[in-house]
């Protein structure tokens, strides 16, 4: 389903996911899978940022999930 890729100079791995399957799982789970997907993608980016010594890729993936979910609930209806 997803191919594992080793992040250079660390023991962490990242996954290459099929975007169509992500969309399909999101539709079947009524959007809940998108929160898990968003967390895992941001965690993998934070791992890559730590390896490269950059804080620009994020440090705490849970903040991204909260911005994605709660921020979307609060901000989208205002538009």
C-alpha positions as CSV (number, residue, x, y, z in Angstrom):
1,X,0.0,0.0,0.0
2,X,2.7,2.5,1.0
3,X,6.4,2.3,0.3
4,X,8.7,2.9,3.2
5,X,11.7,5.2,2.6
6,X,14.6,5.6,5.0
7,X,15.3,9.2,6.1
8,X,19.1,9.7,5.6
9,X,21.3,9.8,8.7
10,X,18.5,8.6,11.0
11,X,16.7,5.5,11.9
12,X,13.3,7.1,11.0
13,X,11.3,6.1,8.0
14,X,8.8,7.9,5.8
15,X,6.1,6.5,3.6
16,X,5.2,7.3,0.0
17,X,1.5,7.2,0.0
18,X,-0.9,6.9,-3.0
19,X,-2.9,10.1,-3.1
20,X,-6.0,8.3,-4.5
21,X,-6.0,5.9,-1.6
22,X,-5.7,8.8,0.9
23,X,-8.8,10.4,-0.8
24,X,-10.7,7.1,-0.8
25,X,-9.9,6.4,2.9
26,X,-10.9,9.9,3.8
27,X,-14.2,9.6,2.1
28,X,-15.0,6.2,3.7
29,X,-14.0,7.4,7.2
30,X,-16.0,10.7,6.8
31,X,-12.8,12.8,7.0
32,X,-11.2,11.2,10.1
33,X,-8.4,9.5,8.1
34,X,-7.3,12.9,6.9
35,X,-6.4,13.9,10.4
36,X,-4.3,10.8,10.9
37,X,-2.7,11.4,7.5
38,X,-2.0,15.0,8.3
39,X,-0.3,14.1,11.6
40,X,1.9,11.4,10.0
41,X,3.0,13.6,7.1
42,X,3.9,16.4,9.5
43,X,5.7,14.0,11.9
44,X,7.8,12.7,8.9
45,X,8.6,16.2,7.9
46,X,9.6,17.1,11.5
47,X,11.9,14.0,11.5
48,X,13.5,15.1,8.3
49,X,13.9,18.7,9.7
50,X,15.7,17.3,12.8
51,X,18.1,15.3,10.6
52,X,18.9,18.4,8.4
53,X,19.1,20.7,11.4
54,X,16.2,22.9,10.2
55,X,13.2,24.1,12.3
56,X,11.3,25.2,9.2
57,X,9.8,21.8,8.6
58,X,8.1,21.9,12.0
59,X,8.7,20.4,15.5
60,X,5.3,19.5,16.8
61,X,3.0,17.7,14.4
62,X,0.0,17.9,16.8
63,X,-0.1,21.7,16.4
64,X,-0.5,21.2,12.6
65,X,-3.4,18.8,13.2
66,X,-5.1,21.2,15.6
67,X,-4.7,24.0,13.0
68,X,-6.0,21.8,10.3
69,X,-9.0,20.6,12.2
70,X,-10.1,23.2,14.8
71,X,-8.9,26.1,12.6
72,X,-10.9,24.7,9.7
73,X,-14.0,24.4,11.8
74,X,-13.7,28.0,13.1
75,X,-12.3,29.8,10.1
76,X,-14.1,28.1,7.1
77,X,-17.7,29.1,8.2
78,X,-16.6,32.7,8.5
79,X,-15.8,32.8,4.8
